[in-house]
Amino acid sequence: MAGTQVNPTRMELTRLKQKLQTAVKGHRLLKDKRDELMREFLDLVRLNMELRLKVEEGIRGANRNFVLAKAGMSEETLRAALMAPKQEVILKQGSKNVMSVDIPVFDYDTRTADQNDIYSYGFAFTSSDLDGAVHSLAEVLPDMLKLAETEKSCQLMAAEIEKTRRRVNALEHVIIPETQEGIRYITMKLDENERSTQVRLMKVKDMMLEDAHKYSEKQK
Amino acid sequence: MYKIAVMGDYDSIYGFATLGLDTFSATGDHEEDAKTLRRLADSGYGIIYMTEALAETLQKEIARFAGSMTPAVILIPGVQGDTGRGVASVKKSVEQAVGSDILFGNQ
C-alpha cells in the first residue's frame, strides 16, 4: 500500500470490502463485454476487408473505364454531359446497439426508381464508353454503402474495445490488488490492536490481583 | 435524411455525380479543403467518400470524426491508383482493438 494511507477502522474495512466486491463483479462483467465485442468485431472486420478489396477493385475498374471514355470525347462534352445529374441518392440512417456501442445502419433510396436515370445525358454526342463507365460505377454503389456501414462500425467498435480493455486492466491490476492490500492492512492493524488490548487487560488484572492478595510477599 | 458526398480531385470523382452523389472537387489548398470537409460534416452528409490522396492531406480533420457516428469518412482509390491507405485504415482498427494485426498481417 505504497503512498496511500488508509484509516484502520472497522467502517473503512466494511467500505473496502464492499468496494472489492463491486470491483470484482465489474471486472467480470467488463471482461465478458470485451470478449463479446471482440468476437463481433472480428467477424465485422473480416467483412470490412472483403468489401474494401471488392470496392477498391470496382472503383479502379470504373476509373479505367472513365479514362477511356474521356479519351474518346472532348473535355467540354464530357463536362456538359455530367453537369446535371438526374438521379439522387437519399441516405437513411438507423442505428444498432451492439454491446452498448451504437453502430450505424445505412439504407438508401434513389429519387427515381428508374435505373436508367443514371445516364443523365443524351446519347448523341457522348461515346458509348461513358455509358459503360457509368454503369460500372453504379454497380459498385451498393457495396460502397455497405462498406461505409461496416467500416464505420469497425472504427467505433475498435475504439470501444480499446476503452473496455483499459478498464479491465485497470481493475485487474490496480484497483483490485490495492483494495485487497488495504483490507489486509486494516485486518492486521485491528488484530494487532486487539492483542495489545488483551495484553494490557491481563497485565492490569495481574496488578489488581497482586494488590488484593499480595502473592509476592507470601512467597517470601 | 442524409446525403452522400464524394471529395477528391475532379478526375477521380466526376463519375459519381451521375449516380446522384454530390461531388466536391478538391482545390489543392489545405485550408480550403478542410473547410469544405467541416462544412459537409455540419450540413447533413452521412457518408463522405474521399480519395486516398486527399485524405492524406486532411488526416487531422478526418480524425475528428472518428468517434461520432456521422459522418463516416470512407477512403476510395483515386484515378492515379490507390496508395494502400484504405486497407491500412482497416488494419489500423484491427491493431487498435486486438493489440496487433493478427488477421491481415501478411496481406
Interface residues (C-beta under 8 A of the other chain):
Chain A: M38 F41 L42 V45 R46 N48 M49 R52 L53 V55 E56 I59 R60 A62 N63 F66 V67 K70 L78 R79 L82 P85 K86 Q87 E88 V89 I90 L91 K92 Q93 S95 D102 I103 P104 F106 Y108 T110 R111 I118 Y119 S120 A133 V134 L137 A138 L141 M144 L145 L147 A148 E149 E151 K152 C154 Q155 L156 M157 A158 A159 I161 E162
Chain B: M1 Y2 K3 I4 D11 S12 Y14 G15 F16 A17 T18 L19 G20 L21 G46 I47 Y49 A66 G67 M69 T70 A72 I74 I76 P77 G78 V79 G81 D82 G86 V87 S89 V90 S93 V94 Q96 A97 V98 L103 F104 Q107
